[in-house]
Amino acid sequence: MPMTTTVDAAMNAFVPALPLAVGYSGGADSTALLLACARKWPQQVRAIHIHHGLQDCADAFARHCEAFCAQLNVPLVVHRVDARHAPGQSPEDAARRARYVAFKAELQQHGAGGTIPSMALAHHADDQVETLLLALSRGAGLPGLSAMPAAWERDGIRYHRPLLQVPGVQIRAWLHAQGVDWLTDPSNALQHFTRNRIRSQLLPVLDQAFPQFRQTFARSAAHAAQAQGLLEELAEQDLIATGVPPHIRRLQGLSRARQANVLRYWLKTIWRTSPSAAQLEELLHQLAACSTRGHRIQIKVGAGFVRRNIDVLDWYNSPSV
């Protein structure tokens, strides 16, 4: 399938396990996805609408979604969440985390006989570009530059993004051709959200300067994802060699880049936490300086601490006393 495609071509190539849940906000993208899925798999699709409760129009959005799903004869669950963000957390991240918690709760409650539940989300080619540009603006590494995968598993659920290669303008044109209306989220116009500024200010300029930018950006993201996959394979091998928890002397036998790679992998896979660039740099510095049995290592990482425990590094959720 080409890097960008039409809604119909994308849906022809989409073959998930059934039954299928669709994340439905009422906006153009999720409306197109739900309509296409309901037509392709009658009686095999249901919708999940997340009521964030953050806008005055949230109740009206839920009613619109209920009416459209009734028209399609698609079951709808409206799941209310508390999407208020904590201090230091972005509103977008808080809402995203709340959505995935809700998806997990709904799909586990209505599982299909022990099979892995399937869920489709309506992210498209413009969303992919925005994600990549956000990652670049934050100085992200390969995981961030890989942008969004077309399919992945999380919490025992198989997620799909079948429209990831379809530009937003094509999705809206397809809906117009179907004679279907959609909702417009007023928060999309708020310019204090970085993603909205990218969408309204940068994407039109890229369209003028580099008309094929969606294809080339997607190709770069795919290269980054492939490279990240290779780094994870190497990290898995190095973690076997250094041990769990990692032995300090064995870590010191690796190059600095491989030390960083395996430590990130260990913290992510075993402890579900990630060091910042500054935290990882300090940890590598202390690891290099660790030449005596009495050398102390303690670095704040995520919600806990990496500490030396005799001959190994370990992670604790509280500082030593």
LINMOKA-V860242 format. One record per residue. N is the residue number from 1. PHI is phi in whole degrees, 0 to 359 (* if undefined). Layout:
n=N phi=PHI
n=N phi=PHI
This chain:
n=1 phi=*
n=2 phi=295
n=3 phi=296
n=4 phi=238
n=5 phi=208
n=6 phi=267
n=7 phi=300
n=8 phi=297
n=9 phi=294
n=10 phi=296
n=11 phi=289
n=12 phi=296
n=13 phi=274
n=14 phi=271
n=15 phi=228
n=16 phi=276
n=17 phi=288
n=18 phi=253
n=19 phi=289
n=20 phi=236
n=21 phi=261
n=22 phi=235
n=23 phi=287
n=24 phi=233
n=25 phi=265
n=26 phi=102
n=27 phi=285
n=28 phi=301
n=29 phi=295
n=30 phi=287
n=31 phi=295
n=32 phi=297
n=33 phi=296
n=34 phi=296
n=35 phi=299
n=36 phi=295
n=37 phi=292
n=38 phi=296
n=39 phi=289
n=40 phi=284
n=41 phi=230
n=42 phi=302
n=43 phi=68
n=44 phi=245
n=45 phi=236
n=46 phi=225
n=47 phi=247
n=48 phi=236
n=49 phi=251
n=50 phi=266
n=51 phi=267
n=52 phi=285
n=53 phi=70
n=54 phi=262
n=55 phi=231
n=56 phi=297
n=57 phi=273
n=58 phi=300
n=59 phi=294
n=60 phi=295
n=61 phi=299
n=62 phi=297
n=63 phi=295
n=64 phi=300
n=65 phi=297
n=66 phi=298
n=67 phi=293
n=68 phi=292
n=69 phi=293
n=70 phi=296
n=71 phi=298
n=72 phi=275
n=73 phi=61
n=74 phi=247
n=75 phi=298
n=76 phi=232
n=77 phi=248
n=78 phi=259
n=79 phi=251
n=80 phi=274
n=81 phi=230
n=82 phi=262
n=83 phi=258
n=84 phi=295
n=85 phi=270
n=86 phi=280
n=87 phi=305
n=88 phi=86
n=89 phi=255
n=90 phi=285
n=91 phi=301
n=92 phi=297
n=93 phi=294
n=94 phi=298
n=95 phi=294
n=96 phi=296
n=97 phi=297
n=98 phi=296
n=99 phi=297
n=100 phi=292
n=101 phi=298
n=102 phi=293
n=103 phi=301
n=104 phi=300
n=105 phi=297
n=106 phi=291
n=107 phi=285
n=108 phi=289
n=109 phi=289
n=110 phi=242
n=111 phi=295
n=112 phi=250
n=113 phi=59
n=114 phi=87
n=115 phi=281
n=116 phi=288
n=117 phi=297
n=118 phi=249
n=119 phi=219
n=120 phi=251
n=121 phi=242
n=122 phi=260
n=123 phi=297
n=124 phi=233
n=125 phi=298
n=126 phi=292
n=127 phi=299
n=128 phi=296
n=129 phi=297
n=130 phi=300
n=131 phi=296
n=132 phi=294
n=133 phi=294
n=134 phi=299
n=135 phi=297
n=136 phi=297
n=137 phi=294
n=138 phi=262
n=139 phi=68
n=140 phi=290
n=141 phi=273
n=142 phi=301
n=143 phi=302
n=144 phi=289
n=145 phi=289
n=146 phi=289
n=147 phi=58
n=148 phi=257
n=149 phi=284
n=150 phi=285
n=151 phi=207
n=152 phi=196
n=153 phi=246
n=154 phi=208
n=155 phi=55
n=156 phi=75
n=157 phi=238
n=158 phi=265
n=159 phi=263
n=160 phi=226
n=161 phi=235
n=162 phi=293
n=163 phi=262
n=164 phi=295
n=165 phi=255
n=166 phi=255
n=167 phi=296
n=168 phi=302
n=169 phi=295
n=170 phi=289
n=171 phi=296
n=172 phi=293
n=173 phi=295
n=174 phi=295
n=175 phi=296
n=176 phi=301
n=177 phi=295
n=178 phi=275
n=179 phi=70
n=180 phi=248
n=181 phi=265
n=182 phi=214
n=183 phi=269
n=184 phi=245
n=185 phi=287
n=186 phi=298
n=187 phi=291
n=188 phi=295
n=189 phi=267
n=190 phi=281
n=191 phi=280
n=192 phi=281
n=193 phi=274
n=194 phi=302
n=195 phi=299
n=196 phi=293
n=197 phi=294
n=198 phi=300
n=199 phi=295
n=200 phi=273
n=201 phi=250
n=202 phi=275
n=203 phi=299
n=204 phi=299
n=205 phi=292
n=206 phi=297
n=207 phi=301
n=208 phi=286
n=209 phi=278
n=210 phi=224
n=211 phi=302
n=212 phi=262
n=213 phi=296
n=214 phi=297
n=215 phi=293
n=216 phi=289
n=217 phi=295
n=218 phi=297
n=219 phi=294
n=220 phi=297
n=221 phi=298
n=222 phi=295
n=223 phi=297
n=224 phi=296
n=225 phi=296
n=226 phi=295
n=227 phi=296
n=228 phi=297
n=229 phi=298
n=230 phi=294
n=231 phi=297
n=232 phi=290
n=233 phi=297
n=234 phi=295
n=235 phi=297
n=236 phi=298
n=237 phi=294
n=238 phi=292
n=239 phi=292
n=240 phi=298
n=241 phi=289
n=242 phi=272
n=243 phi=95
n=244 phi=235
n=245 phi=287
n=246 phi=296
n=247 phi=281
n=248 phi=298
n=249 phi=297
n=250 phi=291
n=251 phi=299
n=252 phi=294
n=253 phi=281
n=254 phi=266
n=255 phi=295
n=256 phi=300
n=257 phi=295
n=258 phi=287
n=259 phi=300
n=260 phi=299
n=261 phi=296
n=262 phi=286
n=263 phi=292
n=264 phi=302
n=265 phi=296
n=266 phi=300
n=267 phi=294
n=268 phi=288
n=269 phi=280
n=270 phi=269
n=271 phi=247
n=272 phi=54
n=273 phi=220
n=274 phi=224
n=275 phi=281
n=276 phi=288
n=277 phi=300
n=278 phi=293
n=279 phi=296
n=280 phi=294
n=281 phi=297
n=282 phi=294
n=283 phi=297
n=284 phi=296
n=285 phi=297
n=286 phi=290
n=287 phi=296
n=288 phi=294
n=289 phi=276
n=290 phi=281
n=291 phi=238
n=292 phi=233
n=293 phi=294
n=294 phi=269
n=295 phi=291
n=296 phi=261
n=297 phi=237
n=298 phi=206
n=299 phi=231
n=300 phi=290
n=301 phi=221
n=302 phi=61
n=303 phi=267
n=304 phi=219
n=305 phi=220
n=306 phi=270
n=307 phi=229
n=308 phi=282
n=309 phi=232
n=310 phi=62
n=311 phi=257
n=312 phi=232
n=313 phi=264
n=314 phi=218
n=315 phi=242
n=316 phi=230
n=317 phi=269
n=318 phi=208
n=319 phi=290
n=320 phi=289
n=321 phi=250
